[in-house]
């Protein structure tokens, strides 16, 4: 999957996840242009449906990570 088919918000999420796995609240703090959690959830769902992101639970927190090479 090529990143040029992604929205600017999706690209920002992927940039934030390049170096470490993050929770949704950590992503919101890193990405200032996304201010609503529901908007972030929509972006995360889209990226998961495209097979780009994965997630897992650790100590009752859900972490997101890039699951494929871009």
Helices and strands as residue ranges (DSSP letters): G 3-5, H 8-16, E 22-23, H 24-30, H 37-49, E 53-58, E 61-66
